[in-house]
Amino acid sequence: SRLLNPQRYIEQRRQEIQREQERRLHRHSRLQTSITSTDNIALIANEASRIAPPSYNQTMGLVDENEERQAALAEHLRLAG
């Protein structure tokens, strides 16, 4: 039917695509309204898990100046590229 009546095929296909886009948009707007604080907490926890865990000295409450210098140097080098 695509070859016999290309105009009709194009029109039907366009309508299918439009319906699919409307469905997707509707689903997306429903998801947006269902986002709750628990989702936000999960996002924050996920973000925090990407940050390096505290060192042994930090965990024990000890301040190691050398370690802080190393961290500052690493950050400086990271920013400098």
N, CA, C and O atoms as a Maestro MAE file, in Angstrom:
{
 s_m_m2io_version
 :::
 2.0.0
}

f_m_ct {
 s_m_title
 :::
 protein
 m_atom[324] {
  # First column is atom index #
  i_m_mmod_type
  r_m_x_coord
  r_m_y_coord
  r_m_z_coord
  i_m_residue_number
  s_m_chain_name
  s_m_pdb_residue_name
  s_m_pdb_atom_name
  i_m_atomic_number
  :::
  1 25 0.833 -1.206 0.000 1 A "SER " " N  " 7
  2 3 0.000 0.000 0.000 1 A "SER " " CA " 6
  3 2 0.865 1.252 0.000 1 A "SER " " C  " 6
  4 15 0.436 2.318 -0.441 1 A "SER " " O  " 8
  5 25 2.084 1.109 0.499 2 A "ARG " " N  " 7
  6 3 2.988 2.247 0.532 2 A "ARG " " CA " 6
  7 2 3.308 2.726 -0.879 2 A "ARG " " C  " 6
  8 15 3.358 3.926 -1.147 2 A "ARG " " O  " 8
  9 25 3.524 1.765 -1.775 3 A "LEU " " N  " 7
  10 3 3.876 2.131 -3.146 3 A "LEU " " CA " 6
  11 2 2.658 2.526 -3.965 3 A "LEU " " C  " 6
  12 15 2.742 3.399 -4.829 3 A "LEU " " O  " 8
  13 25 1.519 1.879 -3.694 4 A "LEU " " N  " 7
  14 3 0.316 2.170 -4.466 4 A "LEU " " CA " 6
  15 2 -0.237 3.556 -4.166 4 A "LEU " " C  " 6
  16 15 -0.712 4.254 -5.062 4 A "LEU " " O  " 8
  17 25 -0.170 3.950 -2.884 5 A "ASN " " N  " 7
  18 3 -0.740 5.240 -2.511 5 A "ASN " " CA " 6
  19 2 0.197 5.945 -1.518 5 A "ASN " " C  " 6
  20 15 -0.082 5.991 -0.320 5 A "ASN " " O  " 8
  21 25 1.295 6.486 -2.021 6 A "PRO " " N  " 7
  22 3 2.300 7.065 -1.117 6 A "PRO " " CA " 6
  23 2 1.772 8.224 -0.280 6 A "PRO " " C  " 6
  24 15 2.171 8.387 0.873 6 A "PRO " " O  " 8
  25 25 0.884 9.025 -0.844 7 A "GLN " " N  " 7
  26 3 0.343 10.179 -0.127 7 A "GLN " " CA " 6
  27 2 -0.397 9.718 1.131 7 A "GLN " " C  " 6
  28 15 -0.217 10.276 2.214 7 A "GLN " " O  " 8
  29 25 -1.232 8.688 0.967 8 A "ARG " " N  " 7
  30 3 -2.012 8.179 2.091 8 A "ARG " " CA " 6
  31 2 -1.095 7.534 3.132 8 A "ARG " " C  " 6
  32 15 -1.281 7.700 4.337 8 A "ARG " " O  " 8
  33 25 -0.113 6.803 2.642 9 A "TYR " " N  " 7
  34 3 0.840 6.153 3.546 9 A "TYR " " CA " 6
  35 2 1.570 7.203 4.398 9 A "TYR " " C  " 6
  36 15 1.713 7.045 5.611 9 A "TYR " " O  " 8
  37 25 2.022 8.265 3.744 10 A "ILE " " N  " 7
  38 3 2.746 9.335 4.445 10 A "ILE " " CA " 6
  39 2 1.844 9.967 5.498 10 A "ILE " " C  " 6
  40 15 2.279 10.220 6.622 10 A "ILE " " O  " 8
  41 25 0.608 10.219 5.143 11 A "GLU " " N  " 7
  42 3 -0.340 10.834 6.078 11 A "GLU " " CA " 6
  43 2 -0.597 9.918 7.279 11 A "GLU " " C  " 6
  44 15 -0.599 10.376 8.422 11 A "GLU " " O  " 8
  45 25 -0.814 8.626 7.021 12 A "GLN " " N  " 7
  46 3 -1.053 7.681 8.121 12 A "GLN " " CA " 6
  47 2 0.166 7.590 9.040 12 A "GLN " " C  " 6
  48 15 0.048 7.576 10.266 12 A "GLN " " O  " 8
  49 25 1.317 7.530 8.421 13 A "ARG " " N  " 7
  50 3 2.563 7.428 9.201 13 A "ARG " " CA " 6
  51 2 2.753 8.670 10.068 13 A "ARG " " C  " 6
  52 15 3.158 8.572 11.226 13 A "ARG " " O  " 8
  53 25 2.458 9.833 9.498 14 A "ARG " " N  " 7
  54 3 2.581 11.090 10.240 14 A "ARG " " CA " 6
  55 2 1.661 11.091 11.450 14 A "ARG " " C  " 6
  56 15 2.044 11.521 12.538 14 A "ARG " " O  " 8
  57 25 0.418 10.594 11.243 15 A "GLN " " N  " 7
  58 3 -0.539 10.532 12.348 15 A "GLN " " CA " 6
  59 2 -0.077 9.558 13.430 15 A "GLN " " C  " 6
  60 15 -0.217 9.835 14.621 15 A "GLN " " O  " 8
  61 25 0.473 8.419 13.012 16 A "GLU " " N  " 7
  62 3 0.987 7.446 13.992 16 A "GLU " " CA " 6
  63 2 2.084 8.073 14.847 16 A "GLU " " C  " 6
  64 15 2.096 7.939 16.071 16 A "GLU " " O  " 8
  65 25 2.997 8.753 14.178 17 A "ILE " " N  " 7
  66 3 4.114 9.378 14.889 17 A "ILE " " CA " 6
  67 2 3.595 10.440 15.854 17 A "ILE " " C  " 6
  68 15 4.060 10.542 16.989 17 A "ILE " " O  " 8
  69 25 2.629 11.226 15.392 18 A "GLN " " N  " 7
  70 3 2.063 12.277 16.236 18 A "GLN " " CA " 6
  71 2 1.383 11.675 17.465 18 A "GLN " " C  " 6
  72 15 1.548 12.176 18.577 18 A "GLN " " O  " 8
  73 25 0.612 10.588 17.262 19 A "ARG " " N  " 7
  74 3 -0.046 9.929 18.398 19 A "ARG " " CA " 6
  75 2 0.984 9.412 19.396 19 A "ARG " " C  " 6
  76 15 0.816 9.555 20.607 19 A "ARG " " O  " 8
  77 25 2.047 8.814 18.879 20 A "GLU " " N  " 7
  78 3 3.101 8.275 19.749 20 A "GLU " " CA " 6
  79 2 3.761 9.394 20.553 20 A "GLU " " C  " 6
  80 15 4.036 9.234 21.742 20 A "GLU " " O  " 8
  81 25 4.014 10.527 19.897 21 A "GLN " " N  " 7
  82 3 4.627 11.660 20.596 21 A "GLN " " CA " 6
  83 2 3.698 12.199 21.677 21 A "GLN " " C  " 6
  84 15 4.152 12.549 22.767 21 A "GLN " " O  " 8
  85 25 2.401 12.268 21.384 22 A "GLU " " N  " 7
  86 3 1.442 12.747 22.379 22 A "GLU " " CA " 6
  87 2 1.384 11.800 23.570 22 A "GLU " " C  " 6
  88 15 1.318 12.234 24.720 22 A "GLU " " O  " 8
  89 25 1.409 10.485 23.276 23 A "ARG " " N  " 7
  90 3 1.411 9.495 24.360 23 A "ARG " " CA " 6
  91 2 2.642 9.668 25.242 23 A "ARG " " C  " 6
  92 15 2.552 9.650 26.469 23 A "ARG " " O  " 8
  93 25 3.797 9.836 24.593 24 A "ARG " " N  " 7
  94 3 5.052 9.989 25.327 24 A "ARG " " CA " 6
  95 2 5.020 11.252 26.183 24 A "ARG " " C  " 6
  96 15 5.453 11.241 27.335 24 A "ARG " " O  " 8
  97 25 4.507 12.334 25.617 25 A "LEU " " N  " 7
  98 3 4.423 13.601 26.334 25 A "LEU " " CA " 6
  99 2 3.507 13.463 27.543 25 A "LEU " " C  " 6
  100 15 3.818 13.952 28.629 25 A "LEU " " O  " 8
  101 25 2.374 12.791 27.343 26 A "HIS " " N  " 7
  102 3 1.411 12.581 28.423 26 A "HIS " " CA " 6
  103 2 2.050 11.764 29.542 26 A "HIS " " C  " 6
  104 15 1.907 12.091 30.720 26 A "HIS " " O  " 8
  105 25 2.755 10.698 29.163 27 A "ARG " " N  " 7
  106 3 3.413 9.831 30.144 27 A "ARG " " CA " 6
  107 2 4.452 10.639 30.914 27 A "ARG " " C  " 6
  108 15 4.564 10.508 32.133 27 A "ARG " " O  " 8
  109 25 5.211 11.472 30.206 28 A "HIS " " N  " 7
  110 3 6.258 12.278 30.835 28 A "HIS " " CA " 6
  111 2 5.652 13.260 31.840 28 A "HIS " " C  " 6
  112 15 6.182 13.431 32.937 28 A "HIS " " O  " 8
  113 25 4.544 13.903 31.466 29 A "SER " " N  " 7
  114 3 3.934 14.871 32.379 29 A "SER " " CA " 6
  115 2 3.365 14.170 33.606 29 A "SER " " C  " 6
  116 15 3.376 14.727 34.703 29 A "SER " " O  " 8
  117 25 2.861 12.934 33.422 30 A "ARG " " N  " 7
  118 3 2.383 12.160 34.575 30 A "ARG " " CA " 6
  119 2 3.541 11.828 35.506 30 A "ARG " " C  " 6
  120 15 3.398 11.887 36.728 30 A "ARG " " O  " 8
  121 25 4.690 11.478 34.927 31 A "LEU " " N  " 7
  122 3 5.856 11.148 35.751 31 A "LEU " " CA " 6
  123 2 6.334 12.376 36.520 31 A "LEU " " C  " 6
  124 15 6.707 12.276 37.689 31 A "LEU " " O  " 8
  125 25 6.321 13.529 35.862 32 A "GLN " " N  " 7
  126 3 6.777 14.751 36.514 32 A "GLN " " CA " 6
  127 2 5.958 15.040 37.764 32 A "GLN " " C  " 6
  128 15 6.507 15.435 38.793 32 A "GLN " " O  " 8
  129 25 4.637 14.845 37.677 33 A "THR " " N  " 7
  130 3 3.790 15.166 38.822 33 A "THR " " CA " 6
  131 2 3.937 14.142 39.937 33 A "THR " " C  " 6
  132 15 3.603 14.432 41.085 33 A "THR " " O  " 8
  133 25 4.440 12.930 39.615 34 A "SER " " N  " 7
  134 3 4.542 11.899 40.646 34 A "SER " " CA " 6
  135 2 5.886 11.905 41.370 34 A "SER " " C  " 6
  136 15 6.122 11.076 42.249 34 A "SER " " O  " 8
  137 25 6.766 12.836 41.004 35 A "ILE " " N  " 7
  138 3 8.061 12.899 41.694 35 A "ILE " " CA " 6
  139 2 7.832 13.404 43.115 35 A "ILE " " C  " 6
  140 15 7.186 14.430 43.330 35 A "ILE " " O  " 8
  141 25 8.375 12.661 44.079 36 A "THR " " N  " 7
  142 3 8.186 13.014 45.490 36 A "THR " " CA " 6
  143 2 9.530 13.267 46.133 36 A "THR " " C  " 6
  144 15 10.573 13.165 45.486 36 A "THR " " O  " 8
  145 25 9.497 13.601 47.428 37 A "SER " " N  " 7
  146 3 10.744 13.868 48.142 37 A "SER " " CA " 6
  147 2 11.607 12.616 48.226 37 A "SER " " C  " 6
  148 15 12.832 12.718 48.289 37 A "SER " " O  " 8
  149 25 10.986 11.425 48.229 38 A "THR " " N  " 7
  150 3 11.798 10.197 48.286 38 A "THR " " CA " 6
  151 2 12.641 10.069 47.023 38 A "THR " " C  " 6
  152 15 13.774 9.590 47.079 38 A "THR " " O  " 8
  153 25 12.094 10.496 45.885 39 A "ASP " " N  " 7
  154 3 12.874 10.470 44.647 39 A "ASP " " CA " 6
  155 2 14.053 11.433 44.766 39 A "ASP " " C  " 6
  156 15 15.167 11.134 44.334 39 A "ASP " " O  " 8
  157 25 13.782 12.595 45.362 40 A "ASN " " N  " 7
  158 3 14.852 13.576 45.525 40 A "ASN " " CA " 6
  159 2 15.931 13.037 46.445 40 A "ASN " " C  " 6
  160 15 17.121 13.234 46.197 40 A "ASN " " O  " 8
  161 25 15.517 12.352 47.519 41 A "ILE " " N  " 7
  162 3 16.485 11.760 48.447 41 A "ILE " " CA " 6
  163 2 17.328 10.720 47.717 41 A "ILE " " C  " 6
  164 15 18.543 10.652 47.903 41 A "ILE " " O  " 8
  165 25 16.674 9.915 46.888 42 A "ALA " " N  " 7
  166 3 17.399 8.897 46.129 42 A "ALA " " CA " 6
  167 2 18.409 9.555 45.190 42 A "ALA " " C  " 6
  168 15 19.528 9.066 45.032 42 A "ALA " " O  " 8
  169 25 18.009 10.667 44.569 43 A "LEU " " N  " 7
  170 3 18.924 11.376 43.671 43 A "LEU " " CA " 6
  171 2 20.126 11.912 44.442 43 A "LEU " " C  " 6
  172 15 21.264 11.829 43.980 43 A "LEU " " O  " 8
  173 25 19.854 12.467 45.633 44 A "ILE " " N  " 7
  174 3 20.937 13.021 46.448 44 A "ILE " " CA " 6
  175 2 21.874 11.905 46.897 44 A "ILE " " C  " 6
  176 15 23.094 12.062 46.855 44 A "ILE " " O  " 8
  177 25 21.301 10.766 47.331 45 A "ALA " " N  " 7
  178 3 22.119 9.633 47.768 45 A "ALA " " CA " 6
  179 2 22.972 9.121 46.617 45 A "ALA " " C  " 6
  180 15 24.138 8.772 46.801 45 A "ALA " " O  " 8
  181 25 22.384 9.080 45.438 46 A "ASN " " N  " 7
  182 3 23.116 8.624 44.264 46 A "ASN " " CA " 6
  183 2 24.273 9.573 43.965 46 A "ASN " " C  " 6
  184 15 25.371 9.140 43.614 46 A "ASN " " O  " 8
  185 25 24.014 10.864 44.107 47 A "GLU " " N  " 7
  186 3 25.044 11.878 43.870 47 A "GLU " " CA " 6
  187 2 26.166 11.715 44.893 47 A "GLU " " C  " 6
  188 15 27.344 11.783 44.545 47 A "GLU " " O  " 8
  189 25 25.793 11.500 46.158 48 A "ALA " " N  " 7
  190 3 26.788 11.379 47.223 48 A "ALA " " CA " 6
  191 2 27.659 10.151 47.032 48 A "ALA " " C  " 6
  192 15 28.833 10.164 47.402 48 A "ALA " " O  " 8
  193 25 27.109 9.097 46.465 49 A "SER " " N  " 7
  194 3 27.880 7.865 46.297 49 A "SER " " CA " 6
  195 2 28.998 8.032 45.279 49 A "SER " " C  " 6
  196 15 29.925 7.224 45.239 49 A "SER " " O  " 8
  197 25 28.919 9.075 44.452 50 A "ARG " " N  " 7
  198 3 29.980 9.311 43.474 50 A "ARG " " CA " 6
  199 2 31.180 10.006 44.102 50 A "ARG " " C  " 6
  200 15 32.283 9.976 43.556 50 A "ARG " " O  " 8
  201 25 30.956 10.639 45.268 51 A "ILE " " N  " 7
  202 3 32.033 11.339 45.959 51 A "ILE " " CA " 6
  203 2 32.844 10.299 46.729 51 A "ILE " " C  " 6
  204 15 32.281 9.348 47.271 51 A "ILE " " O  " 8
  205 25 34.164 10.479 46.778 52 A "ALA " " N  " 7
  206 3 35.020 9.511 47.469 52 A "ALA " " CA " 6
  207 2 34.654 9.424 48.948 52 A "ALA " " C  " 6
  208 15 34.319 10.436 49.563 52 A "ALA " " O  " 8
  209 25 34.717 8.221 49.525 53 A "PRO " " N  " 7
  210 3 34.420 8.069 50.954 53 A "PRO " " CA " 6
  211 2 35.507 8.742 51.791 53 A "PRO " " C  " 6
  212 15 36.603 8.987 51.287 53 A "PRO " " O  " 8
  213 25 35.224 9.044 53.052 54 A "PRO " " N  " 7
  214 3 36.229 9.701 53.891 54 A "PRO " " CA " 6
  215 2 37.429 8.781 54.128 54 A "PRO " " C  " 6
  216 15 37.296 7.558 54.145 54 A "PRO " " O  " 8
  217 25 38.593 9.391 54.310 55 A "SER " " N  " 7
  218 3 39.796 8.600 54.577 55 A "SER " " CA " 6
  219 2 39.742 8.071 56.005 55 A "SER " " C  " 6
  220 15 38.874 8.458 56.786 55 A "SER " " O  " 8
  221 25 40.674 7.184 56.339 56 A "TYR " " N  " 7
  222 3 40.734 6.617 57.693 56 A "TYR " " CA " 6
  223 2 40.909 7.730 58.720 56 A "TYR " " C  " 6
  224 15 40.221 7.760 59.740 56 A "TYR " " O  " 8
  225 25 41.846 8.654 58.438 57 A "ASN " " N  " 7
  226 3 42.096 9.741 59.384 57 A "ASN " " CA " 6
  227 2 40.866 10.619 59.572 57 A "ASN " " C  " 6
  228 15 40.560 11.031 60.691 57 A "ASN " " O  " 8
  229 25 40.160 10.906 58.483 58 A "GLN " " N  " 7
  230 3 38.949 11.719 58.599 58 A "GLN " " CA " 6
  231 2 37.896 10.981 59.409 58 A "GLN " " C  " 6
  232 15 37.181 11.584 60.210 58 A "GLN " " O  " 8
  233 25 37.804 9.670 59.198 59 A "THR " " N  " 7
  234 3 36.824 8.874 59.923 59 A "THR " " CA " 6
  235 2 37.122 8.888 61.413 59 A "THR " " C  " 6
  236 15 36.204 8.951 62.230 59 A "THR " " O  " 8
  237 25 38.409 8.828 61.774 60 A "MET " " N  " 7
  238 3 38.811 8.792 63.176 60 A "MET " " CA " 6
  239 2 38.869 10.190 63.790 60 A "MET " " C  " 6
  240 15 39.163 10.341 64.975 60 A "MET " " O  " 8
  241 25 38.588 11.206 62.982 61 A "GLY " " N  " 7
  242 3 38.577 12.568 63.501 61 A "GLY " " CA " 6
  243 2 39.970 13.174 63.602 61 A "GLY " " C  " 6
  244 15 40.146 14.217 64.232 61 A "GLY " " O  " 8
  245 25 40.950 12.540 62.997 62 A "LEU " " N  " 7
  246 3 42.311 13.058 63.025 62 A "LEU " " CA " 6
  247 2 42.518 13.972 61.825 62 A "LEU " " C  " 6
  248 15 42.023 13.695 60.732 62 A "LEU " " O  " 8
  249 25 43.247 15.055 62.032 63 A "VAL " " N  " 7
  250 3 43.532 15.954 60.924 63 A "VAL " " CA " 6
  251 2 44.965 15.714 60.481 63 A "VAL " " C  " 6
  252 15 45.906 15.881 61.257 63 A "VAL " " O  " 8
  253 25 45.115 15.331 59.257 64 A "ASP " " N  " 7
  254 3 46.440 15.089 58.696 64 A "ASP " " CA " 6
  255 2 46.721 16.207 57.694 64 A "ASP " " C  " 6
  256 15 46.130 16.259 56.615 64 A "ASP " " O  " 8
  257 25 47.645 17.109 58.079 65 A "GLU " " N  " 7
  258 3 47.925 18.258 57.211 65 A "GLU " " CA " 6
  259 2 48.449 17.818 55.851 65 A "GLU " " C  " 6
  260 15 48.123 18.418 54.827 65 A "GLU " " O  " 8
  261 25 49.262 16.767 55.848 66 A "ASN " " N  " 7
  262 3 49.819 16.272 54.593 66 A "ASN " " CA " 6
  263 2 48.691 15.787 53.680 66 A "ASN " " C  " 6
  264 15 48.696 16.031 52.473 66 A "ASN " " O  " 8
  265 25 47.736 15.101 54.284 67 A "GLU " " N  " 7
  266 3 46.599 14.591 53.507 67 A "GLU " " CA " 6
  267 2 45.786 15.750 52.924 67 A "GLU " " C  " 6
  268 15 45.340 15.699 51.777 67 A "GLU " " O  " 8
  269 25 45.604 16.794 53.737 68 A "GLU " " N  " 7
  270 3 44.861 17.963 53.251 68 A "GLU " " CA " 6
  271 2 45.620 18.651 52.120 68 A "GLU " " C  " 6
  272 15 45.020 19.105 51.145 68 A "GLU " " O  " 8
  273 25 46.952 18.724 52.259 69 A "ARG " " N  " 7
  274 3 47.771 19.310 51.196 69 A "ARG " " CA " 6
  275 2 47.635 18.498 49.913 69 A "ARG " " C  " 6
  276 15 47.488 19.050 48.823 69 A "ARG " " O  " 8
  277 25 47.687 17.170 50.067 70 A "GLN " " N  " 7
  278 3 47.535 16.284 48.907 70 A "GLN " " CA " 6
  279 2 46.185 16.513 48.222 70 A "GLN " " C  " 6
  280 15 46.103 16.586 46.996 70 A "GLN " " O  " 8
  281 25 45.132 16.626 49.032 71 A "ALA " " N  " 7
  282 3 43.787 16.833 48.482 71 A "ALA " " CA " 6
  283 2 43.708 18.175 47.756 71 A "ALA " " C  " 6
  284 15 43.127 18.274 46.676 71 A "ALA " " O  " 8
  285 25 44.305 19.217 48.369 72 A "ALA " " N  " 7
  286 3 44.290 20.546 47.754 72 A "ALA " " CA " 6
  287 2 45.067 20.534 46.436 72 A "ALA " " C  " 6
  288 15 44.645 21.127 45.444 72 A "ALA " " O  " 8
  289 25 46.214 19.843 46.448 73 A "LEU " " N  " 7
  290 3 47.027 19.748 45.237 73 A "LEU " " CA " 6
  291 2 46.273 19.000 44.140 73 A "LEU " " C  " 6
  292 15 46.266 19.415 42.981 73 A "LEU " " O  " 8
  293 25 45.642 17.894 44.523 74 A "ALA " " N  " 7
  294 3 44.880 17.106 43.551 74 A "ALA " " CA " 6
  295 2 43.758 17.945 42.941 74 A "ALA " " C  " 6
  296 15 43.525 17.895 41.733 74 A "ALA " " O  " 8
  297 25 43.067 18.714 43.783 75 A "GLU " " N  " 7
  298 3 41.979 19.570 43.296 75 A "GLU " " CA " 6
  299 2 42.529 20.646 42.353 75 A "GLU " " C  " 6
  300 15 41.950 20.923 41.302 75 A "GLU " " O  " 8
  301 25 43.658 21.246 42.747 76 A "HIS " " N  " 7
  302 3 44.282 22.283 41.921 76 A "HIS " " CA " 6
  303 2 44.668 21.722 40.550 76 A "HIS " " C  " 6
  304 15 44.423 22.348 39.519 76 A "HIS " " O  " 8
  305 25 45.278 20.528 40.557 77 A "LEU " " N  " 7
  306 3 45.689 19.908 39.296 77 A "LEU " " CA " 6
  307 2 44.481 19.538 38.442 77 A "LEU " " C  " 6
  308 15 44.512 19.645 37.216 77 A "LEU " " O  " 8
  309 25 43.415 19.099 39.112 78 A "ARG " " N  " 7
  310 3 42.203 18.733 38.373 78 A "ARG " " CA " 6
  311 2 41.622 19.964 37.676 78 A "ARG " " C  " 6
  312 15 41.222 19.906 36.513 78 A "ARG " " O  " 8
  313 25 41.584 21.077 38.408 79 A "LEU " " N  " 7
  314 3 41.032 22.306 37.829 79 A "LEU " " CA " 6
  315 2 41.937 22.859 36.729 79 A "LEU " " C  " 6
  316 15 41.459 23.418 35.741 79 A "LEU " " O  " 8
  317 25 43.248 22.696 36.912 80 A "ALA " " N  " 7
  318 3 44.196 23.214 35.928 80 A "ALA " " CA " 6
  319 2 44.166 22.392 34.638 80 A "ALA " " C  " 6
  320 15 44.540 22.874 33.569 80 A "ALA " " O  " 8
  321 25 43.718 21.152 34.760 81 A "GLY " " N  " 7
  322 3 43.621 20.305 33.573 81 A "GLY " " CA " 6
  323 2 44.911 19.569 33.353 81 A "GLY " " C  " 6
  324 15 45.028 18.801 32.397 81 A "GLY " " O  " 8
  :::
 }
 m_bond[323] {
  # First column is bond index #
  i_m_from
  i_m_to
  i_m_order
  :::
  1 1 2 1
  2 2 3 1
  3 3 4 2
  4 3 5 1
  5 5 6 1
  6 6 7 1
  7 7 8 2
  8 7 9 1
  9 9 10 1
  10 10 11 1
  11 11 12 2
  12 11 13 1
  13 13 14 1
  14 14 15 1
  15 15 16 2
  16 15 17 1
  17 17 18 1
  18 18 19 1
  19 19 20 2
  20 19 21 1
  21 21 22 1
  22 22 23 1
  23 23 24 2
  24 23 25 1
  25 25 26 1
  26 26 27 1
  27 27 28 2
  28 27 29 1
  29 29 30 1
  30 30 31 1
  31 31 32 2
  32 31 33 1
  33 33 34 1
  34 34 35 1
  35 35 36 2
  36 35 37 1
  37 37 38 1
  38 38 39 1
  39 39 40 2
  40 39 41 1
  41 41 42 1
  42 42 43 1
  43 43 44 2
  44 43 45 1
  45 45 46 1
  46 46 47 1
  47 47 48 2
  48 47 49 1
  49 49 50 1
  50 50 51 1
  51 51 52 2
  52 51 53 1
  53 53 54 1
  54 54 55 1
  55 55 56 2
  56 55 57 1
  57 57 58 1
  58 58 59 1
  59 59 60 2
  60 59 61 1
  61 61 62 1
  62 62 63 1
  63 63 64 2
  64 63 65 1
  65 65 66 1
  66 66 67 1
  67 67 68 2
  68 67 69 1
  69 69 70 1
  70 70 71 1
  71 71 72 2
  72 71 73 1
  73 73 74 1
  74 74 75 1
  75 75 76 2
  76 75 77 1
  77 77 78 1
  78 78 79 1
  79 79 80 2
  80 79 81 1
  81 81 82 1
  82 82 83 1
  83 83 84 2
  84 83 85 1
  85 85 86 1
  86 86 87 1
  87 87 88 2
  88 87 89 1
  89 89 90 1
  90 90 91 1
  91 91 92 2
  92 91 93 1
  93 93 94 1
  94 94 95 1
  95 95 96 2
  96 95 97 1
  97 97 98 1
  98 98 99 1
  99 99 100 2
  100 99 101 1
  101 101 102 1
  102 102 103 1
  103 103 104 2
  104 103 105 1
  105 105 106 1
  106 106 107 1
  107 107 108 2
  108 107 109 1
  109 109 110 1
  110 110 111 1
  111 111 112 2
  112 111 113 1
  113 113 114 1
  114 114 115 1
  115 115 116 2
  116 115 117 1
  117 117 118 1
  118 118 119 1
  119 119 120 2
  120 119 121 1
  121 121 122 1
  122 122 123 1
  123 123 124 2
  124 123 125 1
  125 125 126 1
  126 126 127 1
  127 127 128 2
  128 127 129 1
  129 129 130 1
  130 130 131 1
  131 131 132 2
  132 131 133 1
  133 133 134 1
  134 134 135 1
  135 135 136 2
  136 135 137 1
  137 137 138 1
  138 138 139 1
  139 139 140 2
  140 139 141 1
  141 141 142 1
  142 142 143 1
  143 143 144 2
  144 143 145 1
  145 145 146 1
  146 146 147 1
  147 147 148 2
  148 147 149 1
  149 149 150 1
  150 150 151 1
  151 151 152 2
  152 151 153 1
  153 153 154 1
  154 154 155 1
  155 155 156 2
  156 155 157 1
  157 157 158 1
  158 158 159 1
  159 159 160 2
  160 159 161 1
  161 161 162 1
  162 162 163 1
  163 163 164 2
  164 163 165 1
  165 165 166 1
  166 166 167 1
  167 167 168 2
  168 167 169 1
  169 169 170 1
  170 170 171 1
  171 171 172 2
  172 171 173 1
  173 173 174 1
  174 174 175 1
  175 175 176 2
  176 175 177 1
  177 177 178 1
  178 178 179 1
  179 179 180 2
  180 179 181 1
  181 181 182 1
  182 182 183 1
  183 183 184 2
  184 183 185 1
  185 185 186 1
  186 186 187 1
  187 187 188 2
  188 187 189 1
  189 189 190 1
  190 190 191 1
  191 191 192 2
  192 191 193 1
  193 193 194 1
  194 194 195 1
  195 195 196 2
  196 195 197 1
  197 197 198 1
  198 198 199 1
  199 199 200 2
  200 199 201 1
  201 201 202 1
  202 202 203 1
  203 203 204 2
  204 203 205 1
  205 205 206 1
  206 206 207 1
  207 207 208 2
  208 207 209 1
  209 209 210 1
  210 210 211 1
  211 211 212 2
  212 211 213 1
  213 213 214 1
  214 214 215 1
  215 215 216 2
  216 215 217 1
  217 217 218 1
  218 218 219 1
  219 219 220 2
  220 219 221 1
  221 221 222 1
  222 222 223 1
  223 223 224 2
  224 223 225 1
  225 225 226 1
  226 226 227 1
  227 227 228 2
  228 227 229 1
  229 229 230 1
  230 230 231 1
  231 231 232 2
  232 231 233 1
  233 233 234 1
  234 234 235 1
  235 235 236 2
  236 235 237 1
  237 237 238 1
  238 238 239 1
  239 239 240 2
  240 239 241 1
  241 241 242 1
  242 242 243 1
  243 243 244 2
  244 243 245 1
  245 245 246 1
  246 246 247 1
  247 247 248 2
  248 247 249 1
  249 249 250 1
  250 250 251 1
  251 251 252 2
  252 251 253 1
  253 253 254 1
  254 254 255 1
  255 255 256 2
  256 255 257 1
  257 257 258 1
  258 258 259 1
  259 259 260 2
  260 259 261 1
  261 261 262 1
  262 262 263 1
  263 263 264 2
  264 263 265 1
  265 265 266 1
  266 266 267 1
  267 267 268 2
  268 267 269 1
  269 269 270 1
  270 270 271 1
  271 271 272 2
  272 271 273 1
  273 273 274 1
  274 274 275 1
  275 275 276 2
  276 275 277 1
  277 277 278 1
  278 278 279 1
  279 279 280 2
  280 279 281 1
  281 281 282 1
  282 282 283 1
  283 283 284 2
  284 283 285 1
  285 285 286 1
  286 286 287 1
  287 287 288 2
  288 287 289 1
  289 289 290 1
  290 290 291 1
  291 291 292 2
  292 291 293 1
  293 293 294 1
  294 294 295 1
  295 295 296 2
  296 295 297 1
  297 297 298 1
  298 298 299 1
  299 299 300 2
  300 299 301 1
  301 301 302 1
  302 302 303 1
  303 303 304 2
  304 303 305 1
  305 305 306 1
  306 306 307 1
  307 307 308 2
  308 307 309 1
  309 309 310 1
  310 310 311 1
  311 311 312 2
  312 311 313 1
  313 313 314 1
  314 314 315 1
  315 315 316 2
  316 315 317 1
  317 317 318 1
  318 318 319 1
  319 319 320 2
  320 319 321 1
  321 321 322 1
  322 322 323 1
  323 323 324 2
  :::
 }
}
